[in-house]
Amino acid sequence: MFIKITSGQPVGDPIFEHQFFALYNNVSFTRPIASEDVVSRGFAFYQESSSPELGRYEVAEPSTAVQVSDDLWEQGWSIRQMTGDESADVDSKQGQSVRNERNSLLNITDWTQFNDSPLSETDKESWATYRNSLRDVPSQSGFPWDIVWPELPI
């Protein structure tokens, strides 16, 4: 991709190679296209970059391109803190994800509590204690982010 450079700054949106060639359809460019062919026409190479790593309540938004070298610019990012509503939404989704995991663990251990379960009464009680601990997961002080999952009975 390419970006127009005016007074040393990127202007407008990046364009793809075919769009660049269309601007200069009477010019025969070498392949790969040479830096001097791009720069002499007031453009620079442009590359997207991956979103930066974020904290739990941060959002990355595209910002002004950043110059990497004389003929290369890269997507810039700005990081902002989430609003209260966005943070609450993230917490809600995480809470639902943890509850789904907990429910799955309860479902796959249902058999331990059936009357015809092959477990001894002592083992059944161990599994019942485990299942009660699973039900208590949402009441942990670190919920929904810092969960201490109960250990499986042996």
N, CA, C and O of each residue as an XYZ file, in Angstrom:
616
protein
N       0.845     -1.166      0.000
C       0.000      0.000      0.000
C       0.896      1.236      0.000
O       2.087      1.178      0.307
N       0.271      2.354     -0.358
C       0.987      3.622     -0.454
C       0.161      4.708      0.219
O      -1.058      4.596      0.346
N       0.852      5.767      0.649
C       0.152      6.903      1.224
C       0.754      8.182      0.663
O       1.969      8.278      0.487
N      -0.088      9.155      0.385
C       0.348     10.455     -0.138
C       1.049     11.210      0.988
O       0.581     11.228      2.126
N       2.186     11.837      0.649
C       2.942     12.631      1.612
C       2.957     14.075      1.130
O       3.384     14.362      0.012
N       2.492     14.971      1.978
C       2.487     16.399      1.681
C       3.120     17.131      2.854
O       2.702     16.968      4.001
N       4.122     17.933      2.558
C       4.857     18.678      3.598
C       5.355     17.740      4.701
O       5.332     18.076      5.885
N       5.802     16.562      4.282
C       6.391     15.614      5.225
C       5.392     14.861      6.079
O       5.784     14.170      7.019
N       4.109     14.979      5.772
C       3.081     14.305      6.566
C       2.152     13.499      5.667
O       1.888     13.898      4.533
N       1.653     12.368      6.164
C       0.705     11.588      5.368
C      -0.622     12.333      5.233
O      -1.073     13.003      6.162
N      -1.228     12.203      4.070
C      -2.492     12.876      3.786
C      -3.465     11.856      3.207
O      -3.103     11.093      2.311
N      -4.669     11.838      3.702
C      -5.693     10.949      3.169
C      -5.515      9.513      3.594
O      -4.745      9.196      4.501
N      -6.240      8.664      2.921
C      -6.218      7.235      3.221
C      -5.173      6.535      2.372
O      -4.861      6.996      1.274
N      -4.631      5.434      2.857
C      -3.697      4.655      2.038
C      -4.405      4.103      0.805
O      -5.621      3.914      0.804
N      -3.631      3.851     -0.237
C      -4.171      3.265     -1.462
C      -3.407      1.983     -1.786
O      -2.261      1.800     -1.375
N      -4.061      1.119     -2.520
C      -3.443     -0.140     -2.919
C      -2.585      0.073     -4.163
O      -2.683      1.095     -4.842
N      -1.747     -0.913     -4.439
C      -0.825     -0.827     -5.568
C      -1.556     -0.565     -6.881
O      -1.116      0.272     -7.669
N      -2.653     -1.257     -7.130
C      -3.372     -1.058     -8.396
C      -3.916      0.366     -8.511
O      -4.011      0.904     -9.614
N      -4.274      0.980     -7.381
C      -4.750      2.362     -7.406
C      -3.594      3.319     -7.718
O      -3.760      4.296     -8.449
N      -2.425      3.020     -7.151
C      -1.245      3.826     -7.434
C      -0.903      3.749     -8.916
O      -0.651      4.772     -9.552
N      -0.893      2.533     -9.469
C      -0.589      2.352    -10.893
C      -1.620      3.069    -11.771
O      -1.275      3.607    -12.823
N      -2.874      3.077    -11.342
C      -3.920      3.752    -12.114
C      -3.691      5.261    -12.162
O      -4.043      5.915    -13.144
N      -3.099      5.813    -11.098
C      -2.794      7.245    -11.094
C      -1.728      7.580    -12.132
O      -1.693      8.691    -12.659
N      -0.871      6.625    -12.418
C       0.239      6.824    -13.355
C       0.184      5.745    -14.444
O       1.163      5.040    -14.685
N      -0.956      5.633    -15.082
C      -1.152      4.548    -16.043
C      -0.271      4.649    -17.284
O      -0.183      3.695    -18.058
N       0.385      5.798    -17.483
C       1.285      5.933    -18.631
C       2.751      5.693    -18.240
O       3.659      5.937    -19.034
N       2.968      5.212    -17.006
C       4.330      4.949    -16.527
C       4.509      3.444    -16.364
O       3.623      2.744    -15.874
N       5.673      2.966    -16.785
C       5.995      1.558    -16.626
C       6.919      1.418    -15.416
O       8.084      1.811    -15.468
N       6.394      0.858    -14.333
C       7.158      0.697    -13.095
C       7.859     -0.656    -13.069
O       7.369     -1.638    -13.626
N       9.012     -0.688    -12.412
C       9.700     -1.965    -12.198
C       8.928     -2.745    -11.139
O       8.180     -2.172    -10.348
N       9.120     -4.038    -11.138
C       8.512     -4.888    -10.111
C       9.613     -5.591     -9.361
O      10.455     -6.189    -10.031
N       9.702     -5.588     -8.071
C       8.850     -4.791     -7.205
C       9.110     -3.300     -7.431
O      10.184     -2.898     -7.877
N       8.120     -2.514     -7.117
C       8.224     -1.076     -7.353
C       9.341     -0.493     -6.487
O       9.466     -0.817     -5.306
N      10.149      0.372     -7.100
C      11.311      0.942     -6.413
C      10.900      2.134     -5.552
O       9.961      2.862     -5.871
N      11.617      2.306     -4.475
C      11.354      3.400     -3.542
C      11.382      4.754     -4.238
O      10.522      5.599     -3.990
N      12.370      4.964     -5.111
C      12.481      6.274     -5.782
C      11.279      6.561     -6.678
O      10.905      7.721     -6.854
N      10.667      5.512     -7.251
C       9.463      5.710     -8.071
C       8.287      6.182     -7.216
O       7.455      6.970     -7.667
N       8.231      5.699     -5.999
C       7.135      6.071     -5.095
C       7.378      7.464     -4.520
O       6.502      8.327     -4.579
N       8.561      7.677     -3.970
C       8.888      8.945     -3.298
C       8.877     10.106     -4.284
O       8.411     11.195     -3.947
N       9.382      9.893     -5.492
C       9.439     10.983     -6.477
C       8.042     11.456     -6.894
O       7.897     12.542     -7.455
N       7.045     10.666     -6.630
C       5.667     11.038     -6.969
C       4.885     11.514     -5.749
O       3.662     11.635     -5.799
N       5.599     11.784     -4.646
C       4.952     12.330     -3.456
C       4.224     11.305     -2.611
O       3.300     11.642     -1.871
N       4.641     10.056     -2.721
C       4.031      8.988     -1.937
C       5.104      8.310     -1.089
O       6.297      8.570     -1.246
N       4.664      7.450     -0.202
C       5.557      6.579      0.561
C       4.871      5.222      0.674
O       3.658      5.108      0.497
N       5.648      4.218      0.965
C       5.072      2.910      1.248
C       4.313      3.014      2.571
O       4.662      3.812      3.440
N       3.281      2.202      2.705
C       2.464      2.224      3.910
C       2.158      0.797      4.305
O       1.817     -0.033      3.463
N       2.282      0.516      5.583
C       1.930     -0.821      6.055
C       1.042     -0.713      7.282
O       1.203      0.174      8.120
N       0.109     -1.634      7.361
C      -0.729     -1.706      8.551
C       0.076     -2.393      9.642
O       0.993     -3.163      9.356
N      -0.263     -2.117     10.866
C       0.396     -2.788     11.981
C      -0.668     -3.404     12.868
O      -1.823     -2.979     12.861
N      -0.268     -4.410     13.632
C      -1.244     -5.031     14.511
C      -1.544     -4.108     15.682
O      -0.723     -3.299     16.114
N      -2.739     -4.273     16.158
C      -3.186     -3.497     17.305
C      -2.265     -3.780     18.493
O      -1.870     -4.926     18.707
N      -1.922     -2.752     19.263
C      -1.038     -2.979     20.412
C      -1.717     -3.827     21.483
O      -2.942     -3.946     21.519
N      -0.898     -4.412     22.352
C      -1.451     -5.178     23.446
C      -2.133     -4.234     24.422
O      -1.630     -3.150     24.720
N      -3.266     -4.659     24.904
C      -4.085     -3.775     25.715
C      -4.310     -4.322     27.106
O      -4.250     -5.529     27.341
N      -4.571     -3.407     28.024
C      -5.010     -3.785     29.357
C      -6.484     -4.160     29.308
O      -7.140     -4.001     28.278
N      -6.985     -4.645     30.395
C      -8.354     -5.145     30.461
C      -9.392     -4.112     30.039
O     -10.364     -4.454     29.365
N      -9.201     -2.868     30.423
C     -10.196     -1.832     30.152
C      -9.658     -0.766     29.205
O      -9.925      0.422     29.385
N      -8.896     -1.194     28.191
C      -8.356     -0.274     27.202
C      -8.876     -0.630     25.811
O      -9.218     -1.779     25.527
N      -8.925      0.385     24.957
C      -9.357      0.208     23.574
C      -8.308      0.851     22.676
O      -7.868      1.969     22.943
N      -7.903      0.158     21.615
C      -6.968      0.712     20.631
C      -7.778      1.234     19.455
O      -8.660      0.551     18.935
N      -7.462      2.453     19.047
C      -8.132      3.052     17.903
C      -7.079      3.526     16.917
O      -6.048      4.064     17.322
N      -7.325      3.332     15.618
C      -6.357      3.798     14.619
C      -6.135      5.303     14.752
O      -7.072      6.060     15.007
N      -4.904      5.718     14.580
C      -4.593      7.146     14.635
C      -3.657      7.486     13.484
O      -3.483      6.697     12.556
N      -3.071      8.640     13.553
C      -2.180      9.124     12.502
C      -1.035      8.148     12.271
O      -0.499      7.560     13.211
N      -0.672      7.989     11.003
C       0.437      7.107     10.642
C       1.736      7.607     11.267
O       1.902      8.798     11.531
N       2.642      6.675     11.494
C       3.936      6.952     12.106
C       5.031      6.643     11.092
O       4.994      5.602     10.436
N       6.008      7.546     10.959
C       7.086      7.331      9.996
C       8.083      6.342     10.572
O       8.594      6.523     11.677
N       8.353      5.286      9.798
C       9.281      4.233     10.198
C      10.652      4.468      9.576
O      11.677      4.254     10.223
N      10.669      4.912      8.309
C      11.914      5.244      7.612
C      11.577      6.300      6.559
O      10.435      6.748      6.463
N      12.576      6.691      5.775
C      12.357      7.756      4.784
C      11.195      7.460      3.842
O      10.465      8.370      3.448
N      11.022      6.188      3.481
C       9.989      5.860      2.492
C       8.901      4.933      3.033
O       8.147      4.345      2.257
N       8.814      4.800      4.354
C       7.838      3.876      4.938
C       7.116      4.510      6.117
O       7.727      5.047      7.041
N       5.793      4.426      6.049
C       4.932      4.860      7.144
C       4.111      3.660      7.594
O       3.853      2.740      6.818
N       3.708      3.684      8.853
C       2.975      2.563      9.428
C       1.762      3.084     10.187
O       1.761      4.201     10.706
N       0.733      2.251     10.238
C      -0.489      2.588     10.979
C      -0.142      2.936     12.419
O       0.566      2.184     13.088
N      -0.630      4.060     12.893
C      -0.457      4.433     14.294
C      -1.680      4.036     15.101
O      -2.749      3.780     14.545
N      -1.517      3.987     16.400
C      -2.613      3.618     17.299
C      -2.659      4.574     18.476
O      -1.626      5.027     18.968
N      -3.855      4.871     18.916
C      -4.012      5.571     20.189
C      -4.778      4.628     21.115
O      -5.643      3.870     20.677
N      -4.450      4.689     22.369
C      -5.078      3.816     23.359
C      -5.863      4.696     24.316
O      -5.359      5.699     24.819
N      -7.091      4.307     24.555
C      -7.909      5.052     25.503
C      -8.519      4.100     26.515
O      -8.650      2.903     26.262
N      -8.886      4.640     27.648
C      -9.579      3.867     28.666
C     -11.036      3.697     28.261
O     -11.634      4.609     27.690
N     -11.594      2.559     28.547
C     -12.999      2.321     28.250
C     -13.875      3.227     29.109
O     -13.491      3.637     30.204
N     -15.048      3.524     28.589
C     -16.041      4.239     29.379
C     -16.594      3.278     30.428
O     -16.345      2.074     30.371
N     -17.329      3.806     31.362
C     -17.942      2.966     32.396
C     -18.853      1.909     31.805
O     -18.852      0.763     32.256
N     -19.635      2.285     30.795
C     -20.536      1.325     30.158
C     -19.759      0.235     29.425
O     -20.135     -0.936     29.476
N     -18.671      0.615     28.739
C     -17.860     -0.376     28.025
C     -17.209     -1.348     29.009
O     -17.171     -2.554     28.764
N     -16.695     -0.818     30.125
C     -16.081     -1.676     31.144
C     -17.100     -2.633     31.737
O     -16.810     -3.813     31.939
N     -18.297     -2.123     32.015
C     -19.357     -2.972     32.570
C     -19.731     -4.071     31.580
O     -20.000     -5.202     31.985
N     -19.750     -3.752     30.293
C     -20.067     -4.736     29.263
C     -19.001     -5.827     29.211
O     -19.322     -7.010     29.100
N     -17.735     -5.427     29.293
C     -16.632     -6.401     29.289
C     -16.734     -7.309     30.518
O     -16.564     -8.524     30.411
N     -17.009     -6.719     31.678
C     -17.151     -7.523     32.898
C     -18.326     -8.494     32.783
O     -18.235     -9.646     33.206
N     -19.425     -8.015     32.206
C     -20.606     -8.859     32.045
C     -20.314    -10.051     31.132
O     -20.696    -11.182     31.430
N     -19.632     -9.782     30.015
C     -19.288    -10.870     29.086
C     -18.328    -11.869     29.734
O     -18.456    -13.077     29.538
N     -17.371    -11.359     30.502
C     -16.439    -12.257     31.186
C     -17.180    -13.085     32.234
O     -16.926    -14.281     32.376
N     -18.086    -12.458     32.958
C     -18.881    -13.187     33.949
C     -19.698    -14.292     33.300
O     -19.788    -15.398     33.834
N     -20.293    -13.997     32.151
C     -21.083    -15.011     31.448
C     -20.194    -16.147     30.960
O     -20.590    -17.311     31.010
N     -18.994    -15.816     30.488
C     -18.058    -16.840     30.040
C     -17.664    -17.772     31.194
O     -17.598    -18.988     31.020
N     -17.408    -17.200     32.353
C     -17.038    -18.007     33.523
C     -18.232    -18.871     33.951
O     -18.064    -20.048     34.271
N     -19.419    -18.294     33.955
C     -20.615    -19.077     34.308
C     -20.827    -20.226     33.321
O     -21.197    -21.329     33.722
N     -20.596    -19.972     32.044
C     -20.733    -21.041     31.047
C     -19.761    -22.180     31.323
O     -20.125    -23.352     31.228
N     -18.521    -21.831     31.667
C     -17.519    -22.854     32.006
C     -17.953    -23.625     33.252
O     -17.877    -24.853     33.300
N     -18.405    -22.886     34.246
C     -18.872    -23.518     35.484
C     -20.046    -24.453     35.189
O     -20.076    -25.578     35.688
N     -21.013    -24.002     34.382
C     -22.175    -24.823     34.052
C     -21.772    -26.091     33.306
O     -22.350    -27.158     33.512
N     -20.784    -25.959     32.447
C     -20.283    -27.127     31.725
C     -19.690    -28.148     32.697
O     -19.931    -29.349     32.580
N     -18.917    -27.649     33.651
C     -18.315    -28.547     34.646
C     -19.396    -29.207     35.501
O     -19.269    -30.378     35.861
N     -20.450    -28.472     35.825
C     -21.558    -29.071     36.576
C     -22.262    -30.138     35.736
O     -22.588    -31.217     36.231
N     -22.490    -29.823     34.468
C     -23.195    -30.777     33.597
C     -22.444    -32.094     33.447
O     -23.047    -33.167     33.481
N     -21.139    -32.009     33.283
C     -20.395    -33.259     33.064
C     -20.187    -34.050     34.353
O     -19.703    -35.181     34.315
N     -20.550    -33.464     35.488
C     -20.427    -34.206     36.751
C     -21.790    -34.557     37.336
O     -21.866    -35.069     38.452
N     -22.865    -34.288     36.601
C     -24.205    -34.643     37.088
C     -24.299    -36.117     37.464
O     -24.903    -36.463     38.479
N     -23.716    -36.968     36.664
C     -23.817    -38.408     36.878
C     -23.351    -38.841     38.271
O     -23.775    -39.878     38.781
N     -22.469    -38.027     38.883
C     -21.929    -38.410     40.198
C     -22.991    -38.353     41.287
O     -22.791    -38.907     42.367
N     -24.110    -37.696     41.026
C     -25.128    -37.524     42.053
C     -26.383    -38.371     41.818
O     -27.321    -38.317     42.613
N     -26.405    -39.142     40.745
C     -27.560    -39.992     40.472
C     -27.631    -41.139     41.481
O     -26.613    -41.583     42.014
N     -28.850    -41.604     41.729
C     -29.041    -42.724     42.671
C     -28.320    -43.984     42.209
O     -27.858    -44.777     43.030
N     -28.226    -44.166     40.901
C     -27.586    -45.378     40.397
C     -26.107    -45.170     40.040
O     -25.516    -45.964     39.308
N     -25.526    -44.096     40.565
C     -24.104    -43.831     40.319
C     -23.269    -44.944     40.943
O     -23.600    -45.426     42.026
N     -22.188    -45.361     40.276
C     -21.358    -46.434     40.817
C     -20.444    -45.969     41.969
O     -19.666    -46.762     42.500
N     -20.537    -44.702     42.347
C     -19.647    -44.177     43.384
C     -20.113    -44.581     44.785
O     -21.297    -44.801     45.038
N     -19.130    -44.667     45.677
C     -19.466    -44.908     47.083
C     -20.090    -43.639     47.660
O     -19.990    -42.568     47.061
N     -20.730    -43.758     48.817
C     -21.337    -42.581     49.455
C     -20.274    -41.522     49.771
O     -20.543    -40.328     49.646
N     -19.085    -41.939     50.174
C     -18.000    -41.005     50.482
C     -17.577    -40.255     49.222
O     -17.371    -39.042     49.247
N     -17.450    -40.994     48.124
C     -17.076    -40.349     46.861
C     -18.179    -39.411     46.372
O     -17.902    -38.326     45.859
N     -19.432    -39.841     46.537
C     -20.548    -38.982     46.149
C     -20.507    -37.664     46.924
O     -20.752    -36.594     46.366
N     -20.193    -37.760     48.227
C     -20.113    -36.549     49.057
C     -18.972    -35.642     48.583
O     -19.121    -34.420     48.564
N     -17.836    -36.233     48.200
C     -16.709    -35.439     47.684
C     -17.114    -34.698     46.415
O     -16.801    -33.521     46.238
N     -17.821    -35.415     45.529
C     -18.277    -34.782     44.297
C     -19.340    -33.716     44.584
O     -19.377    -32.682     43.917
N     -20.187    -33.963     45.558
C     -21.211    -32.970     45.924
C     -20.536    -31.700     46.456
O     -20.968    -30.590     46.145
N     -19.484    -31.865     47.252
C     -18.739    -30.707     47.772
C     -18.095    -29.937     46.621
O     -18.129    -28.706     46.593
N     -17.511    -30.666     45.675
C     -16.907    -30.042     44.499
C     -17.951    -29.242     43.725
O     -17.706    -28.101     43.334
N     -19.115    -29.849     43.509
C     -20.176    -29.189     42.754
C     -20.700    -27.950     43.487
O     -21.029    -26.947     42.853
N     -20.777    -28.016     44.802
C     -21.177    -26.826     45.572
C     -20.143    -25.716     45.424
O     -20.498    -24.542     45.327
N     -18.867    -26.087     45.407
C     -17.801    -25.088     45.213
C     -17.918    -24.453     43.829
O     -17.680    -23.255     43.674
N     -18.283    -25.250     42.819
C     -18.501    -24.692     41.484
C     -19.643    -23.679     41.498
O     -19.553    -22.617     40.881
N     -20.722    -24.023     42.213
C     -21.861    -23.097     42.281
C     -21.486    -21.796     42.974
O     -22.086    -20.753     42.713
N     -20.487    -21.856     43.863
C     -20.066    -20.657     44.610
C     -19.078    -19.779     43.839
O     -18.731    -18.695     44.308
N     -18.621    -20.223     42.674
C     -17.629    -19.458     41.911
C     -18.056    -17.998     41.695
O     -17.231    -17.108     41.904
N     -19.305    -17.706     41.286
C     -19.676    -16.300     41.068
C     -19.658    -15.435     42.328
O     -19.669    -14.208     42.233
N     -19.629    -16.050     43.488
C     -19.595    -15.252     44.722
C     -18.158    -15.014     45.217
O     -17.961    -14.380     46.253
N     -17.159    -15.516     44.484
C     -15.760    -15.253     44.865
C     -15.461    -13.771     44.727
O     -16.012    -13.097     43.856
N     -14.597    -13.270     45.578
C     -14.297    -11.832     45.579
C     -13.643    -11.363     44.283
O     -13.809    -10.198     43.921
N     -12.922    -12.199     43.579
C     -12.260    -11.792     42.342
C     -13.097    -11.988     41.087
O     -12.650    -11.670     39.985
N     -14.317    -12.515     41.249
C     -15.172    -12.792     40.099
C     -15.461    -11.499     39.344
O     -15.754    -10.493     39.991
N     -15.396    -11.467     38.026
C     -15.272    -12.590     37.097
C     -13.858    -12.789     36.556
O     -13.653    -13.630     35.680
N     -12.899    -12.051     37.049
C     -11.553    -12.090     36.450
C     -10.576    -12.995     37.178
O      -9.762    -13.659     36.536
N     -10.634    -13.040     38.478
C      -9.676    -13.831     39.260
C     -10.424    -14.964     39.945
O     -10.955    -14.809     41.045
N     -10.453    -16.094     39.274
C     -11.223    -17.247     39.732
C     -10.273    -18.300     40.294
O      -9.235    -18.601     39.705
N     -10.648    -18.847     41.435
C      -9.954    -20.013     41.974
C     -10.915    -21.182     41.764
O     -11.913    -21.334     42.469
N     -10.578    -21.997     40.771
C     -11.443    -23.132     40.467
C     -11.212    -24.244     41.476
O     -10.065    -24.526     41.822
N     -12.271    -24.883     41.956
C     -12.092    -25.992     42.903
C     -11.399    -27.162     42.223
O     -11.506    -27.350     41.011
N     -10.701    -27.931     43.011
C      -9.997    -29.097     42.473
C     -10.934    -30.293     42.395
O     -11.793    -30.495     43.253
N     -10.745    -31.067     41.354
C     -11.553    -32.282     41.176
C     -11.295    -33.254     42.322
O     -10.159    -33.387     42.776
N     -12.333    -33.929     42.791
C     -12.105    -34.970     43.805
C     -11.291    -36.121     43.208
O     -11.394    -36.432     42.022
N     -10.514    -36.717     44.034
C      -9.685    -37.841     43.556
C     -10.324    -39.147     43.932
O      -9.786    -40.210     43.622
